[in-house]
Amino acid sequence: MTLSGAAAIAGIGATEFSKASGRSELQLSVEAIRAALADCGLTAADVDGLTTFTMDTSSEIAVARELGLPELRFFSRINYGGGAACATVQQAAMAVATGVADVVVCYRGFNERSESRFGQFSLAAATQVNTNGLDNAWTYPMGLGTPAATVAMQARRYMHEYGATSADFGAVAVADRRHAATNPHAFFFQRPITLEDHQSSRMIVDPLHLLDCCQESDGAVALVVTSAERARDLAAPRAVVTAAAQGSGADQFVMTSYYRDDIGIPEMGVVGRELWRQSGLTPGDMPMAVLYDHFTPYVLMQLEELGFCSRGEAKDFIAGGAIELGGRLPLNTHGGQLGEAYIHGMNGIAEAVRQIRGTAVNQVADVPHVLVTAGTGVPTSGLVLSA
C-alpha cells in the first residue's frame, strides 16, 4: 500500500486576512470551510472528517455543529504549532486512502493579532502541562521567551558557521514582499520593500530585524481532501497528494534545538528525504516551492536540508533574484507569511493548489509539482502536490 496519488486537495477556502477580524476564531474557521466546500462543489453533508492543529481553539465537534455535519467518522489534531500544517493534509490523505473517511476538511483559524499575539512573550509556553512546558521552563524564565529570541540564537550560529549575513536573510523578505505586492489578498498588497528597507528596519532580537519576522494575522484557511478519483470529477481542478511526510530530528526540542551539534534543521531533512522517496522526484523537478517563512533564516536552512543546495550554500543559491518570479526557484509566490498572512502555513498550501491549477496571481509557468513545507525549529511536515 502506498499513500502517493491516493488522495487530493479538491477545494480551498479562506477568509480575508487582517489585523482585527471582528469575529471569533470559530466563525473564521466555519467561513473558510464553507468557502472550500463551495470551491469544489461539495456540501457540509459530504464531510465525515475534520483535522486541525492542537493549538486551534475551535474543536472539531464545535465546527461540526456550526456546519451542520450529520456525523464524523474521523477527527485528529497535530502537535507542534506551525509544524502541523502539512501534516493535517497527511492525516486527511491517510484517512481517505484507507477508507476511514471519504471527505476530510483540514482547517486552521485564529485571531493571532487581535487576540493571542504569538510574537509576544509567552508565559503559557513555559507553564503548559506537558514535557514541552518543562523544556521551555529552562530558558523562558531567563527572558528567552519569544519565537524571535529562540530563532535569533540559531540564526547567529548559522551566520558564524557559514558566513551568511543579515542581507542574505533580507533577500527572502524582499522576494516575499514583492510577491505580496501583486496579490490583492495579501495584507501587504502594493507594499513591496527594498533591501535597504530591510536593513534599516528596527532590530527585534539581534540579528533579526523587524522585516525578518512574519506577521501576526487574523484569518482562517480550509482545505478539502478526498480521493484522487473523486476529486477528478469535482468543480475545481485537483492537486494530488504525491507525497506527505512528518519529521523529527535527533535531540529535538520545540524552537530551542540550537544546542545540537548539527546547526541545521535536521527534522526538515527527515521530511525531505521521505518526500523524495515517496514521490520518486528530486529537488530538480520542482519549478517552485512554498517554504515556511515565519523567520527568514529558516528559509535558507530549508533549501539546504531539502537538497536544493549543499550546507552553507543557500546564501549563494538565492542571490540575484533566484527566488523571485522569473528566477530559478520562485518561492512563496503568494507573499508568504511575511507578506500575505501568517495562518500557520495553511495559506501556503492553498497557494500550492492554485499554482497546480494555474490560477495563482503570480503564476509560474508549467507547474506539474509543488513542494510545500511546514514550520521549522519544531517537529515538522511537508507535501509534494501534483497536477
BALOMAR-291839 format. One record per residue (C-alpha): residue number from 1; x, y, z. Coordinates in Angstrom, 2 decimals. Layout:
<dokes>
   seq         X         Y         Z
   NUM         X         Y         Z
...
</dokes>
This chain:
<dokes>
   seq         X         Y         Z
     1      0.00      0.00      0.00
     2      1.23      3.49     -0.80
     3     -0.17      6.89      0.03
     4      1.22      8.52     -3.11
     5     -1.53      9.50     -5.54
     6     -4.40      8.14     -3.47
     7     -5.84     11.45     -2.28
     8     -6.10     15.03     -3.50
     9     -6.92     18.50     -2.28
    10    -10.17     19.24     -4.07
    11    -11.18     22.55     -2.53
    12     -9.55     25.57     -0.88
    13    -11.12     28.41      1.05
    14    -10.08     31.34      3.19
    15    -11.37     34.41      4.94
    16     -9.83     37.81      4.41
    17     -6.52     38.35      6.21
    18     -6.49     41.24      8.65
    19     -5.26     42.53     11.99
    20     -8.75     42.71     13.52
    21    -11.28     40.22     12.15
    22    -14.11     41.20     14.48
    23    -15.27     37.56     14.61
    24    -14.47     34.58     16.78
    25    -11.92     32.02     15.68
    26    -14.77     29.52     15.34
    27    -16.62     31.86     12.99
    28    -13.49     32.33     10.90
    29    -12.93     28.58     10.57
    30    -16.52     27.90      9.57
    31    -16.40     30.66      6.93
    32    -13.21     29.23      5.43
    33    -14.62     25.69      5.39
    34    -17.81     26.81      3.66
    35    -15.72     28.59      1.05
    36    -13.56     25.49      0.49
    37    -16.63     23.27      0.07
    38    -18.18     25.73     -2.37
    39    -14.90     25.81     -4.30
    40    -15.13     22.10     -5.13
    41    -18.92     21.78     -5.27
    42    -19.39     19.69     -2.13
    43    -21.65     20.41      0.84
    44    -21.39     20.00      4.58
    45    -23.39     16.78      4.28
    46    -20.47     15.25      2.34
    47    -17.91     15.85      5.11
    48    -17.19     12.99      7.52
    49    -13.76     14.01      8.80
    50    -12.03     17.05     10.30
    51     -8.40     17.66     11.23
    52     -6.58     20.66     12.65
    53     -3.76     21.79     14.97
    54     -3.55     21.04     18.69
    55     -3.20     24.82     19.10
    56     -6.51     25.56     17.34
    57     -9.19     26.78     19.77
    58    -12.14     25.52     17.72
    59    -12.84     21.88     18.49
    60    -13.90     19.53     15.74
    61    -17.28     18.95     17.34
    62    -17.95     22.70     17.59
    63    -17.06     23.13     13.93
    64    -19.29     20.15     13.07
    65    -22.21     21.66     14.95
    66    -21.86     25.04     13.27
    67    -21.60     23.47      9.82
    68    -24.47     21.09     10.49
    69    -22.41     17.98      9.76
    70    -24.56     14.88     10.24
    71    -21.75     12.85     11.84
    72    -17.97     12.48     11.97
    73    -16.12      9.24     11.28
    74    -12.66     10.73     11.64
    75    -11.04     13.59     13.57
    76     -7.47     14.33     14.60
    77     -5.14     17.08     15.80
    78     -1.45     17.57     15.05
    79      1.04     18.90     17.61
    80      3.97     21.34     17.39
    81      2.47     24.60     16.19
    82      3.22     25.51     12.59
    83      4.94     22.16     12.08
    84      1.44     20.69     11.86
    85      0.33     22.44      8.66
    86      1.24     19.86      6.02
    87      0.62     17.02      8.47
    88     -3.08     17.90      8.60
    89     -3.22     17.08      4.89
    90     -1.18     13.92      5.51
    91     -3.66     12.78      8.15
    92     -6.60     13.55      5.88
    93     -4.98     11.76      2.94
    94     -4.25      8.66      5.04
    95     -7.85      8.59      6.27
    96     -9.18      8.85      2.73
    97     -6.69      6.34      1.28
    98     -7.58      3.70      3.87
    99    -11.35      4.22      3.71
   100    -11.58      5.62      7.23
   101    -13.29      8.73      5.81
   102    -14.49      9.96      2.43
   103    -14.17     13.75      2.70
   104    -11.88     15.32      5.30
   105    -11.54     19.05      5.87
   106     -8.29     20.48      7.26
   107     -8.76     23.85      8.93
   108     -6.89     26.48     10.92
   109     -8.40     29.70     12.16
   110     -7.11     32.22     14.63
   111     -7.05     35.82     15.73
   112     -3.34     35.97     16.25
   113     -3.11     39.74     16.01
   114     -6.28     40.82     17.79
   115     -6.23     38.13     20.44
   116     -3.38     35.68     21.09
   117     -0.28     37.64     19.93
   118      2.14     34.76     19.28
   119      5.02     37.20     18.84
   120      4.93     38.38     22.43
   121      6.47     36.73     25.48
   122      4.55     33.55     26.23
   123      4.15     32.56     29.85
   124      1.82     29.80     28.67
   125      4.62     28.13     26.70
   126      6.65     27.60     29.88
   127      3.71     26.56     32.05
   128      1.87     24.15     29.77
   129      1.23     20.85     31.49
   130      3.43     18.59     29.39
   131      7.13     18.00     28.78
   132      7.28     20.83     26.23
   133      6.44     23.17     29.09
   134      9.21     21.60     31.16
   135     11.69     22.10     28.31
   136     10.72     25.76     27.92
   137     10.99     26.31     31.66
   138     14.78     26.12     31.36
   139     15.04     29.26     29.23
   140     11.78     31.22     29.30
   141     12.18     32.47     32.89
   142     15.59     33.83     31.89
   143     14.00     36.05     29.22
   144     14.34     33.81     26.17
   145     10.60     33.63     25.71
   146      9.59     34.77     22.21
   147      9.84     32.93     18.89
   148     12.15     35.66     17.56
   149     14.51     35.23     20.50
   150     14.83     31.48     20.02
   151     15.30     31.82     16.25
   152     17.91     34.53     16.75
   153     20.05     32.04     18.69
   154     20.15     29.65     15.77
   155     20.44     32.38     13.15
   156     23.53     33.85     14.79
   157     25.22     30.46     14.96
   158     24.33     29.77     11.32
   159     25.91     33.10     10.34
   160     29.05     32.21     12.29
   161     29.35     28.75     10.74
   162     28.65     29.62      7.10
   163     29.28     33.32      6.64
   164     25.68     34.25      5.91
   165     24.76     37.88      6.52
   166     21.70     39.84      7.50
   167     21.46     40.97      3.88
   168     21.19     37.32      2.82
   169     18.22     36.93      5.14
   170     16.83     40.18      3.78
   171     16.73     38.76      0.25
   172     13.99     36.40      1.43
   173     11.94     39.25      2.87
   174     12.33     41.32     -0.30
   175     11.19     38.41     -2.51
   176      8.16     37.68     -0.34
   177      7.07     41.29     -0.20
   178      7.46     41.71     -3.98
   179      5.15     38.76     -4.48
   180      2.69     40.07     -1.88
   181      2.66     43.46     -3.57
   182      0.82     42.00     -6.58
   183     -1.52     39.75     -4.56
   184     -4.80     41.54     -3.74
   185     -5.46     39.11     -0.88
   186     -2.15     39.86      0.83
   187     -2.03     42.18      3.81
   188      0.97     43.91      2.23
   189     -0.63     44.27     -1.20
   190      1.03     47.11     -3.14
   191      3.68     47.50     -0.42
   192      6.98     45.99     -1.61
   193     10.22     46.62      0.23
   194     13.85     47.05     -0.76
   195     16.89     45.52      0.86
   196     17.63     48.96      2.28
   197     14.19     48.94      3.94
   198     15.01     45.57      5.46
   199     18.40     46.64      6.76
   200     17.05     49.84      8.29
   201     14.04     48.20      9.99
   202     14.36     48.08     13.76
   203     16.18     45.25     15.44
   204     13.90     42.79     17.23
   205     16.48     40.32     18.54
   206     19.96     40.53     17.04
   207     20.44     39.51     14.21
   208     16.71     39.57     13.35
   209     15.24     42.82     12.07
   210     11.51     43.52     12.10
   211     11.31     42.57      8.42
   212     12.85     39.16      9.13
   213      9.78     38.29     11.20
   214      6.41     37.11      9.93
   215      3.16     38.90     10.58
   216      0.62     38.39     13.31
   217     -2.63     37.83     11.42
   218     -6.34     37.20     11.87
   219     -7.92     34.77      9.45
   220     -8.64     31.17      8.54
   221     -7.85     28.70      5.77
   222     -9.52     25.37      4.96
   223     -8.64     22.53      2.59
   224    -10.95     19.75      1.38
   225     -9.28     16.36      0.91
   226    -10.93     13.39     -0.82
   227     -9.86     10.52     -3.03
   228     -7.93     11.46     -6.16
   229    -10.56      9.66     -8.23
   230    -13.48     11.55     -6.72
   231    -11.61     14.86     -6.86
   232    -11.15     14.44    -10.63
   233    -14.90     14.89    -11.13
   234    -15.47     17.84     -8.80
   235    -15.91     21.50     -9.67
   236    -12.31     22.70     -9.31
   237     -9.05     21.17    -10.59
   238     -7.49     18.88     -8.01
   239     -4.00     18.87     -6.52
   240     -2.92     15.28     -5.99
   241     -1.04     14.41     -2.79
   242      2.04     12.78     -4.34
   243      3.96     12.70     -1.05
   244      3.29     13.65      2.57
   245      5.69     13.35      5.48
   246      6.42     14.33      9.06
   247      9.85     14.58     10.65
   248     11.62     14.99     13.96
   249     15.40     15.06     14.34
   250     17.83     13.80     16.95
   251     17.78     15.66     20.28
   252     14.65     17.51     19.15
   253     13.10     20.36     21.13
   254     10.39     22.87     20.27
   255     12.02     26.09     19.00
   256     15.04     25.57     21.26
   257     17.02     22.87     19.45
   258     20.00     25.16     18.88
   259     22.31     23.31     21.29
   260     22.58     20.33     18.94
   261     25.89     19.63     17.24
   262     24.04     19.92     13.92
   263     23.28     23.61     13.40
   264     20.86     22.81     10.59
   265     17.24     21.78     10.97
   266     17.61     18.00     10.58
   267     13.91     17.44     11.13
   268     13.33     19.08      7.73
   269     15.97     16.78      6.30
   270     13.89     13.82      7.52
   271     10.83     15.29      5.78
   272     12.71     16.00      2.57
   273     14.18     12.54      2.24
   274     10.79     10.97      2.80
   275      9.08     13.25      0.27
   276     11.64     12.41     -2.40
   277     11.38      8.70     -1.56
   278      7.57      8.62     -1.74
   279      7.31     10.70     -4.88
   280     10.32      9.46     -6.83
   281     11.03     13.12     -7.56
   282     14.04     15.31     -6.75
   283     14.59     18.99     -5.95
   284     15.38     19.49     -9.64
   285     11.80     18.51    -10.52
   286     10.37     21.44     -8.57
   287      9.74     24.57    -10.67
   288      8.83     26.47     -7.48
   289      8.24     25.87     -3.78
   290      6.34     27.22     -0.81
   291      8.72     27.19      2.15
   292      7.53     28.07      5.64
   293      8.83     31.57      6.29
   294      7.96     32.62      9.82
   295     11.57     33.87     10.04
   296     13.85     34.45      7.07
   297     16.94     32.48      8.25
   298     14.97     29.25      8.24
   299     14.23     29.60      4.53
   300     17.97     29.37      3.78
   301     18.35     26.38      6.09
   302     15.39     24.61      4.47
   303     16.88     24.95      0.99
   304     19.95     23.13      2.28
   305     18.13     20.42      4.21
   306     15.80     19.70      1.28
   307     18.70     19.22     -1.12
   308     18.42     22.29     -3.34
   309     21.99     23.18     -2.40
   310     24.71     22.00     -0.03
   311     25.12     23.09      3.58
   312     26.14     26.73      3.80
   313     25.43     27.42      0.11
   314     21.90     28.80      0.38
   315     23.13     32.39      0.51
   316     24.63     31.90     -2.95
   317     21.65     29.89     -4.22
   318     19.20     32.74     -3.54
   319     21.42     35.55     -4.86
   320     20.44     37.70     -7.80
   321     16.68     37.24     -7.52
   322     16.82     33.44     -7.84
   323     13.79     33.01     -5.53
   324     11.66     35.67     -7.21
   325      9.33     35.26    -10.19
   326     11.50     34.51    -13.19
   327     14.27     33.07    -11.02
   328     15.50     29.51    -10.85
   329     13.20     28.62     -7.91
   330     10.43     31.12     -7.15
   331      9.42     30.86     -3.50
   332      6.21     31.86     -1.77
   333      4.52     33.42     -4.78
   334      1.55     34.50     -2.65
   335      3.84     36.62     -0.48
   336      4.37     34.03      2.21
   337      3.78     34.59      5.88
   338      5.92     37.70      5.76
   339      3.80     39.26      3.02
   340      0.37     37.64      2.69
   341     -0.57     36.45      6.18
   342      0.58     34.19      8.97
   343     -2.02     31.44      9.13
   344      0.40     28.84     10.45
   345      1.37     27.84      6.91
   346     -2.08     26.79      5.71
   347     -2.27     29.70      3.27
   348      0.92     28.38      1.70
   349     -0.75     25.04      0.96
   350     -3.64     26.90     -0.66
   351     -1.15     28.79     -2.84
   352      0.43     25.50     -3.94
   353     -3.02     24.30     -5.04
   354     -3.55     27.50     -7.05
   355     -0.18     27.03     -8.73
   356     -1.12     23.46     -9.71
   357     -4.45     24.74    -11.03
   358     -2.80     27.58    -12.94
   359     -4.90     30.22    -11.15
   360     -2.32     31.92     -8.93
   361     -1.96     35.68     -9.11
   362      1.79     35.24     -9.56
   363      1.56     32.13    -11.70
   364      4.73     30.21    -12.52
   365      4.70     28.67    -15.99
   366      4.27     24.89    -16.25
   367      3.90     23.67    -12.66
   368      3.45     19.88    -12.54
   369      4.66     19.65     -8.92
   370      4.97     21.95     -5.90
   371      6.90     21.34     -2.70
   372      5.32     22.77      0.46
   373      6.83     22.78      3.95
   374      5.52     23.45      7.43
   375      7.02     25.15     10.47
   376     10.71     24.99     11.25
   377     12.50     24.93     14.59
   378      9.93     22.33     15.61
   379      8.98     18.80     14.52
   380      7.59     19.48     11.09
   381      5.93     18.19      7.92
   382      5.84     18.64      4.17
   383      3.97     17.85      0.97
   384      4.54     17.35     -2.71
   385      1.40     18.25     -4.64
   386      0.99     17.41     -8.32
   387     -1.37     18.14    -11.19
</dokes>
